[in-house]
Amino acid sequence: MAMRLQELHPALVHFPITLLPVAVGADALGKLTGSASLLRIGKVGIALAAGSAVVSAVAGLIAQEEVKAEGAAHDLLVTHRNLNIALVGVALLMARHRARRRRPSFRYLATGAAGIGLMSYTSYLGGHMVYEYGVGVVAADGADGRPPELRLAEARAVAEAAIEDLRTGARHVMEDFAAGEVVPWLSRAESAPELRQPG
């Protein structure tokens, strides 16, 4: 059994999920202790976190075109995607900022801590899509058709599907933004009633 195209994204997201806290944590400890090794880990780590976030985001755009997501599941997907696009931008700016400085600033560390918090929330949204709504799960009819399996013999078909998914996924991002759908899961009470209920 081979991995399917939409399964590439959840396989890749663990890199930025791990690397961002490691980079920010190493930089925070390095700033406190003056450790050159920790500061070096922080500087290299944020570059790796940003790079892996870009790769994960590309895989996410492809995945969204291979799955079924309607109603509340669609709102979750759009919110998860758009918050992660913002997070990728923050990670890239952090990597650029950190590459130019020997030591991290307190503002940089605060931004990193906020980014870790946002990433934790968007990860929850991604898991909620799968475990609550079956998005991307073939057995739950949450996949759009039969996404191609990642097999060497199918390399051309997988590449063609991925390119088409990227093209369509980028178009869907623009269409959703144009329609005012930025974080619909958070803005529509009927999608997430539990978020609107007091304590």
C-alpha positions as CSV (number, residue, x, y, z in Angstrom):
1,M,0.0,0.0,0.0
2,A,1.5,3.3,-1.1
3,M,1.0,6.8,0.3
4,R,-1.6,8.9,-1.5
5,L,-1.1,12.4,-2.7
6,Q,-3.2,14.0,0.0
7,E,-1.3,12.1,2.7
8,L,2.0,13.8,1.8
9,H,1.0,17.0,3.7
10,P,0.4,15.3,7.1
11,A,3.7,13.4,6.7
12,L,5.6,16.7,6.1
13,V,4.0,19.0,8.7
14,H,5.9,17.4,11.6
15,F,9.1,19.1,10.4
16,P,8.0,22.7,11.0
17,I,6.0,21.6,14.0
18,T,9.2,20.3,15.6
19,L,11.7,22.8,14.2
20,L,10.0,26.0,15.1
21,P,9.9,25.3,18.9
22,V,13.4,23.9,18.8
23,A,14.7,27.0,17.1
24,V,12.9,29.5,19.3
25,G,13.7,27.5,22.4
26,A,17.4,27.2,21.5
27,D,17.6,30.9,20.8
28,A,15.8,31.8,24.1
29,L,18.2,29.6,26.1
30,G,21.2,30.9,24.1
31,K,20.2,34.5,24.8
32,L,19.9,33.7,28.5
33,T,23.1,31.7,28.9
34,G,25.2,33.3,26.2
35,S,25.8,29.8,24.6
36,A,27.2,30.2,21.1
37,S,26.1,26.6,20.3
38,L,22.5,27.2,21.2
39,L,22.4,30.5,19.3
40,R,23.8,28.7,16.3
41,I,21.1,26.0,16.6
42,G,18.5,28.7,16.8
43,K,19.8,30.5,13.7
44,V,20.0,27.3,11.6
45,G,16.8,25.9,13.1
46,I,14.6,28.8,12.1
47,A,15.9,28.6,8.5
48,L,15.0,24.9,8.5
49,A,11.7,25.6,10.1
50,A,10.8,28.2,7.5
51,G,11.9,26.0,4.6
52,S,10.0,23.0,5.8
53,A,6.9,25.2,6.4
54,V,7.0,26.3,2.7
55,V,7.3,22.6,1.6
56,S,4.5,21.6,3.9
57,A,2.3,24.5,2.7
58,V,2.8,23.5,-0.9
59,A,1.8,19.9,0.0
60,G,-1.2,21.3,1.8
61,L,-2.4,23.2,-1.3
62,I,-2.1,20.0,-3.2
63,A,-3.9,18.0,-0.5
64,Q,-6.9,20.4,-0.4
65,E,-7.6,19.6,-4.0
66,E,-7.6,15.9,-3.4
67,V,-10.1,15.9,-0.5
68,K,-13.8,16.5,0.0
69,A,-14.6,19.3,2.5
70,E,-18.1,20.8,2.6
71,G,-19.9,22.9,5.1
72,A,-18.2,23.1,8.5
73,A,-15.3,20.9,7.1
74,H,-14.8,23.5,4.3
75,D,-14.7,26.3,6.9
76,L,-12.1,24.3,8.9
77,L,-10.0,23.7,5.8
78,V,-10.0,27.3,4.7
79,T,-9.2,28.6,8.2
80,H,-6.4,26.0,8.7
81,R,-5.0,26.9,5.3
82,N,-5.1,30.7,5.6
83,L,-3.7,30.8,9.1
84,N,-0.9,28.5,8.0
85,I,-0.2,30.7,5.0
86,A,0.2,33.6,7.5
87,L,2.4,31.4,9.7
88,V,4.7,30.6,6.7
89,G,5.1,34.3,6.1
90,V,6.0,34.9,9.7
91,A,8.5,32.0,9.7
92,L,10.2,33.4,6.5
93,L,10.4,36.9,8.0
94,M,11.8,35.4,11.2
95,A,14.4,33.4,9.3
96,R,15.4,36.5,7.3
97,H,15.7,38.6,10.5
98,R,17.7,36.0,12.4
99,A,20.1,35.4,9.5
100,R,21.2,39.1,9.8
101,R,21.8,39.1,13.6
102,R,24.2,37.3,15.9
103,R,21.7,37.2,18.8
104,P,17.9,37.1,18.8
105,S,15.9,40.1,20.1
106,F,13.1,39.9,22.7
107,R,10.6,40.9,20.0
108,Y,11.9,38.0,17.8
109,L,11.5,35.5,20.6
110,A,8.0,36.9,21.4
111,T,7.0,36.5,17.7
112,G,8.3,33.0,17.8
113,A,6.3,32.1,20.9
114,A,3.2,33.6,19.3
115,G,4.0,31.6,16.2
116,I,4.2,28.4,18.2
117,G,0.8,29.1,19.8
118,L,-0.7,29.7,16.4
119,M,0.9,26.6,14.9
120,S,-0.5,24.6,17.8
121,Y,-4.0,25.9,17.0
122,T,-3.8,25.3,13.3
123,S,-2.5,21.8,14.0
124,Y,-5.6,21.2,16.1
125,L,-7.8,22.4,13.2
126,G,-6.0,20.0,10.8
127,G,-6.5,17.1,13.2
128,H,-10.2,18.1,13.8
129,M,-10.8,18.0,10.0
130,V,-9.6,14.4,9.8
131,Y,-10.9,12.9,13.0
132,E,-14.2,14.7,13.3
133,Y,-15.1,15.1,9.6
134,G,-13.0,12.4,7.8
135,V,-11.5,14.9,5.4
136,G,-9.0,13.1,3.2
137,V,-9.9,9.7,4.5
138,V,-10.8,7.4,1.6
139,A,-12.8,5.0,3.8
140,A,-14.9,7.9,5.1
141,D,-15.6,9.1,1.5
142,G,-13.5,12.2,2.5
143,A,-11.3,12.0,-0.6
144,D,-12.1,13.5,-3.9
145,G,-12.2,10.5,-6.2
146,R,-9.2,8.2,-6.0
147,P,-6.1,10.3,-5.4
148,P,-3.0,8.8,-7.0
149,E,-0.7,6.7,-4.9
150,L,2.9,7.8,-4.6
151,R,4.5,5.0,-6.6
152,L,7.6,5.2,-8.8
153,A,5.6,3.6,-11.7
154,E,3.0,6.4,-11.3
155,A,5.5,9.2,-11.0
156,R,4.3,11.0,-14.1
157,A,0.6,10.8,-13.1
158,V,1.5,11.9,-9.6
159,A,3.5,14.9,-10.8
160,E,0.7,16.0,-13.2
161,A,-1.9,15.7,-10.5
162,A,0.3,17.6,-8.0
163,I,0.9,20.5,-10.5
164,E,-2.8,20.7,-11.4
165,D,-3.7,20.6,-7.7
166,L,-1.2,23.4,-7.0
167,R,-2.6,25.5,-9.8
168,T,-6.2,24.9,-8.6
169,G,-5.3,25.3,-5.0
170,A,-3.7,28.7,-5.5
171,R,-6.8,29.8,-7.4
172,H,-9.0,28.6,-4.6
173,V,-7.0,30.7,-2.1
174,M,-7.6,33.8,-4.2
175,E,-11.3,33.0,-4.7
176,D,-11.8,32.4,-0.9
177,F,-10.0,35.7,0.0
178,A,-12.0,37.5,-2.7
179,A,-15.2,36.1,-1.2
180,G,-14.2,37.3,2.3
181,E,-13.5,33.7,3.5
182,V,-10.3,34.2,5.6
183,V,-11.0,32.3,8.8
184,P,-14.6,31.1,8.3
185,W,-14.4,28.5,11.0
186,L,-13.9,31.3,13.5
187,S,-16.3,33.8,12.0
188,R,-19.4,31.6,11.5
189,A,-21.2,30.7,14.7
190,E,-23.0,27.8,13.0
191,S,-19.7,26.2,12.0
192,A,-18.2,26.2,15.5
193,P,-20.9,26.7,18.1
194,E,-18.6,25.5,20.8
195,L,-16.4,28.5,20.2
196,R,-19.4,30.9,20.8
197,Q,-20.7,29.3,24.0
198,P,-19.6,31.0,27.3
199,G,-17.2,29.0,29.5
